[in-house]
Amino acid sequence: MRTTMRAALAAAGLVGVAGTVIAADMTGAEIKAFLSGKTAYIETTADSVTGKAGQGVIYWSEDGTALYKTPTGALWHGKWEIKGNTNCTDWKEKQPPAACTRWDKTGDTYSAIDSASGKVRAKVVKTAPGNAEKLGP
């Protein structure tokens, strides 16, 4: 009986370890590969660059420009670059510029985190190649 109980507890412990998902900050190269030339559909928080929670869409062009359809529907224009292990975007409509963004990958979930405050700005719902929403300047 004791042997059976120990085996059951050990098996349960292994399942718990195998099911654990480890969060990891992405490197600059990983961030660039994840964003560059893609459209990101995001769910923002009140700690986002716009200060509004809701759904947004950002096109991260390979040439370093970005277009952001904010949760309010306004279209923002910016330039982005990788600095170290962060993504720094200078939005024309947001002055002074917001802090750079760290990116975290936990399982299949990507989160944008304010590098100064540590607060989550947004989670990526999905990505699509190119300017999928045909966002225009």
Beta strands, then each sheet from edge to edge (+ up, - down):
strand 1: 23-25
strand 2: 38-44
strand 3: 54-60
strand 4: 65-69
strand 5: 75-83
strand 6: 86-91
strand 7: 101-106
strand 8: 109-114
strand 9: 120-129
sheet 1: 1+ 7- 8+ 9- 2+ 3- 4+ 5- 6+
end
